[in-house]
Amino acid sequence: MKRRFIVGLGFILASISGCSTVGFGDLFTDYATQINPVRQAIRVNDVTEAQQLLPSNSQSHSNYLLNQLEHGRLNDLSNQNSKAQTDYEAVYQQMENIRQAAKVQVSSGLEQSNALLTNDSVIAYEPAPYEMSMLHSYKALNYVFNNDIEGALVEVRRANKVQVDALAQNQSEIDATVKEAQKHYPSMDEVIKNVKNGYQNAFTFYLSALLYQSNKQFDDAYIDYKKALEINPDNRYLQQDVMRLAKQQGFDQDLEQFIKRFGQPKQATSNGEVVVIIEQGLVPQKDEFVLRLPIYTSRGDARFYSLAMPVYKDSAFVPAIEQIKIASQNVSLSPLVRIEALAAKTLQEQTPARVTRQVLRLVAKEKVRAELARSGGDVGNILANIYNLASEQADTRSWLTLPNQISVARTDITAGTHTLNIGNNHPDINFEVSKQGLTLIYLTSINNYFNSHVVQL
């Protein structure tokens, strides 16, 4: 009996010996569960504790790039912007190397094989397009906070290129097979709502438009305001932005069409402008959706296996702050992007590949069980079943320190010193506005955590 147990254990250990890119605990504890203490520390405004709780993975770890993203975001939240830039740049350079290195195809094939005997967590994490666009947006903001508009413009161009490339790669419509695979998932429609894909982000286009405008590149600003409006046509600030610049730059035909859609634009004034961008909450984490499906042996016996699939709960985020007060005037916030929607849509788009891997995994694990039953008898069979149940977990990885929603408010205001009141026990913010100048106020609100940056663009 002891010998058969050793034989069975050795077979399982041999089967996962190639999984050198993950920690042993990663095979049995999903990422979202591991990161929960970090998210809770942020919510209670203890970013230092969050940084201590977040592990530092080696470059060979399957979560290395994700780990760098989390570190970068935490450094931003603690106002260690130069450290954040280093973290983000490491991810960017690694992603550039991945795209250019042909040998990655071999490495990826090995990881895919390992995943058939364990779970998807052994596959090296590559940030989704929406995560890469946010990475470049945060790099751009850090340049803005350091009054480096040229550096910021480089990053917003990279952020927008991520979306252009993703759009080019996803032109084909979802075929019937994909739609059939997606039926196996619980609905995420309430979270996704009217988002068409998982990579177009109006916030990144809005940020680039602001920077182009501040740099007197008005045609470029107009183009990116239009792109943001195409993604988010209900945002009334975007509507006014495109009409204002269409009129200013003499795009009369465009202006005529916009007036038909949105009504007359506001009259231009000689006042300055204040733009308030606020990010709220934390992007939701994936939950585990478990199916029990049979695999039939050659003798017709049914053996049941658990399929663990990631899913987002179908419940949309409700922001705590929907209105602010600028110089004693109430101003409504309007969403630019709901990152939860991009994340859920991305997951939905990944469904076919996930379902395929799950089916292959069932077959592979049944072969392992059969071999253990042959070499180890009942002990080997029991060992295989225990391992299968323990190792089958959903891949809940994603950039979990991102905000849930980013909104904007914009208004004309006279030159001078003014006060922004956010409410919700947040401190008032005093800021300066120059005549015909542009002032950006960037806010982050996550439960008890609050941060602000004021920049004259």
Order of alpha helices (4+ residues) and beta strands (2+ residues): alpha-alpha-alpha-alpha-alpha-alpha-alpha-alpha-alpha-alpha-alpha-alpha-alpha-alpha-beta-beta-beta-beta-beta-beta-alpha-alpha-beta-beta-beta-beta-beta
